[in-house]
Amino acid sequence: VTRHDCHSLIIGGTRGIGRELAALLVLEGHVVSVIGRQIPELSRNETIGFWSADLLDEQRLAQTLKQVVAANGRLDNLIFLQRFKSAGDKWAGEIATSLSATRFVIERLATQFRDGPNKSIVLVSSIASRLVAEEQDVAYHVVKAGLDQLGRYYAAVLGPKGFRVNVVSPGTILKAENRAFYVKNGSLRRLFQRTIPLGRMGTALEVANVISFLCSPQASFVTGQTIGVDGGVNLLSPETLAKKLTGNGKRKPHSKNVG
Ligand SMILES: NC(=O)c1ccc[n+]([C@@H]2O[C@H](COP(=O)([O-])OP(=O)(O)OC[C@H]3O[C@@H](n4cnc5c(N)ncnc54)[C@H](OP(=O)(O)O)[C@@H]3O)[C@@H](O)[C@H]2O)c1
């Protein structure tokens, strides 16, 4: 479906999953605007509108949001893919970047959407909102859990105004920036093969595809949901995982499990 008449703003679309989403939405015919701090080098040749702003600078951010709407028109879709990666206090930084900035942008832009039945907001959380990922610090877990609930809150209060608000919750995702690490690390890939039901990591495009669906009229009655894009990683019990990892994980023949 080509949607030539549709404006999507991606917060944090200059790198990683956000950049993949920007490229996908352009292919699908959206007018795409992106906010990040550093505009990518090649951006002059692209059809994407880039605005440089720091989410932690509310005054500048408010001006930038006005400029985006003035330049590309009222919004149809608003997607949040920012991730805190700066020096300084991680707790305060995560909360400001992931939670406070998301609330600020939603509240500033809720009046700047086009009238119509397909107003969509998508937040990107993580499996770390429910599971503990030891490679991430406590603040990351807390803000991701907060985003899940922020999504449900706005789905309820903005629903009567015609907004659908959903959350996408990725597992471990392969993106341009981390591909070399995982390609080199065969033992880690083999572990993922054994512990993720779909047998592999996901890709940035697979996350982008679900966001694109949530922004489309095909998702017209979907709101307040948190949709995992994780290959089923959170389905296995600790016992099953332990058995698989110690080589004791042979599954019983299917017929013996029935009846
Ligand atoms: N990658 C994964 O495996 C994975 C797994 C689960 C969940 N997620 C979630 O998916 C989302 C995207 O992840 P990613 O790995 O693609 O992230 P990423 O590569 O680090 O990209 C983050 C984006 O946010 C922007 N950003 C960060 N701080 C900002 C600030 N203060 N002001 C404005 N823009 C800012 C960055 O641009 P600038 O640096 O130019 O500002 C960049 O465009 C995140 O919410 C992450 O938690 C990712």
PDBQT file of the ligand as one rigid body, heavy atoms in Angstrom, charges set to zero:
ROOT
HETATM    1  N1  LIG A 301      19.110  -2.668  19.202  1.00  0.00    +0.000 N 
HETATM    2  C1  LIG A 301      18.498  -3.582  19.945  1.00  0.00    +0.000 C 
HETATM    3  O1  LIG A 301      18.910  -4.754  19.959  1.00  0.00    +0.000 OA
HETATM    4  C2  LIG A 301      17.271  -3.213  20.747  1.00  0.00    +0.000 A 
HETATM    5  C3  LIG A 301      16.648  -4.207  21.509  1.00  0.00    +0.000 A 
HETATM    6  C4  LIG A 301      15.516  -3.872  22.251  1.00  0.00    +0.000 A 
HETATM    7  C5  LIG A 301      15.029  -2.565  22.241  1.00  0.00    +0.000 A 
HETATM    8  N2  LIG A 301      15.678  -1.603  21.495  1.00  0.00    +0.000 N 
HETATM    9  C6  LIG A 301      15.126  -0.243  21.536  1.00  0.00    +0.000 C 
HETATM   10  O2  LIG A 301      14.913   0.218  20.216  1.00  0.00    +0.000 OA
HETATM   11  C7  LIG A 301      15.145   1.626  20.161  1.00  0.00    +0.000 C 
HETATM   12  C8  LIG A 301      16.193   1.920  19.091  1.00  0.00    +0.000 C 
HETATM   13  O3  LIG A 301      17.380   1.232  19.449  1.00  0.00    +0.000 OA
HETATM   14  P1  LIG A 301      18.693   1.354  18.557  1.00  0.00    +0.000 P 
HETATM   15  O4  LIG A 301      19.585   0.260  19.000  1.00  0.00    +0.000 OA
HETATM   16  O5  LIG A 301      18.329   1.473  17.125  1.00  0.00    +0.000 OA
HETATM   17  O6  LIG A 301      19.280   2.758  19.106  1.00  0.00    +0.000 OA
HETATM   18  P2  LIG A 301      20.462   3.665  18.565  1.00  0.00    +0.000 P 
HETATM   19  O7  LIG A 301      21.140   3.047  17.383  1.00  0.00    +0.000 OA
HETATM   20  O8  LIG A 301      21.306   4.032  19.751  1.00  0.00    +0.000 OA
HETATM   21  O9  LIG A 301      19.693   4.981  18.037  1.00  0.00    +0.000 OA
HETATM   22  C9  LIG A 301      19.074   5.849  18.953  1.00  0.00    +0.000 C 
HETATM   23  C10 LIG A 301      18.532   7.075  18.241  1.00  0.00    +0.000 C 
HETATM   24  O10 LIG A 301      18.120   8.022  19.239  1.00  0.00    +0.000 OA
HETATM   25  C11 LIG A 301      18.699   9.304  18.985  1.00  0.00    +0.000 C 
HETATM   26  N3  LIG A 301      18.931   9.983  20.254  1.00  0.00    +0.000 N 
HETATM   27  C12 LIG A 301      19.509   9.480  21.375  1.00  0.00    +0.000 A 
HETATM   28  N4  LIG A 301      19.569  10.426  22.333  1.00  0.00    +0.000 NA
HETATM   29  C13 LIG A 301      19.009  11.544  21.809  1.00  0.00    +0.000 A 
HETATM   30  C14 LIG A 301      18.776  12.867  22.306  1.00  0.00    +0.000 A 
HETATM   31  N5  LIG A 301      19.144  13.240  23.540  1.00  0.00    +0.000 N 
HETATM   32  N6  LIG A 301      18.187  13.776  21.492  1.00  0.00    +0.000 NA
HETATM   33  C15 LIG A 301      17.813  13.418  20.230  1.00  0.00    +0.000 A 
HETATM   34  N7  LIG A 301      17.997  12.195  19.711  1.00  0.00    +0.000 NA
HETATM   35  C16 LIG A 301      18.593  11.273  20.484  1.00  0.00    +0.000 A 
HETATM   36  C17 LIG A 301      20.012   8.945  18.244  1.00  0.00    +0.000 C 
HETATM   37  O11 LIG A 301      20.489  10.005  17.455  1.00  0.00    +0.000 OA
HETATM   38  P3  LIG A 301      21.708  10.980  17.899  1.00  0.00    +0.000 P 
HETATM   39  O12 LIG A 301      22.708  10.169  18.643  1.00  0.00    +0.000 OA
HETATM   40  O13 LIG A 301      22.193  11.559  16.615  1.00  0.00    +0.000 OA
HETATM   41  O14 LIG A 301      21.077  12.017  18.762  1.00  0.00    +0.000 OA
HETATM   42  C18 LIG A 301      19.561   7.794  17.359  1.00  0.00    +0.000 C 
HETATM   43  O15 LIG A 301      18.921   8.281  16.202  1.00  0.00    +0.000 OA
HETATM   44  C19 LIG A 301      15.579   2.036  21.568  1.00  0.00    +0.000 C 
HETATM   45  O16 LIG A 301      14.456   2.501  22.278  1.00  0.00    +0.000 OA
HETATM   46  C20 LIG A 301      16.090   0.742  22.169  1.00  0.00    +0.000 C 
HETATM   47  O17 LIG A 301      16.006   0.738  23.585  1.00  0.00    +0.000 OA
HETATM   48  C21 LIG A 301      16.772  -1.901  20.756  1.00  0.00    +0.000 A 
ENDROOT
TORSDOF 0
